[in-house]
């Protein structure tokens, strides 16, 4: 392996991996956002935000993130699920009337 460069996964692949995590552990109102790379002496990761969106509501809110190893494609870190859910609940509580109004306007 000396002299070879490891193959890295793409941003799109990292986003797909994070979306599978969201589908497995969170609500269908959440999704994976656009990844960005981070480097450390230990290697590189893709940081993929997890966002919350409501139908008809134009604003999305980042409620957590997932870190995907850029070589293996494995999820190596994530925001704890209770923290993601608490952040989503906080956002919903703060913006509930706007969220409901935008939903009702959409279904009229």
VENFENNOR-V779886 format. One record per run of one state. SS is the DSSP state (alpha for helix, beta for strand, coil for the rest). FROM is the first residue (numbers start at 1). TO is the last residue. If there is no record, write none. Layout:
ss:from:to
SS:FROM:TO
SS:FROM:TO
This chain:
ss:from:to
coil:1:10
alpha:11:25
coil:26:29
beta:30:32
coil:33:35
beta:36:40
coil:41:42
beta:43:52
coil:53:60
beta:61:69
coil:70:74
beta:75:78
coil:79:80
alpha:81:107
coil:108:108
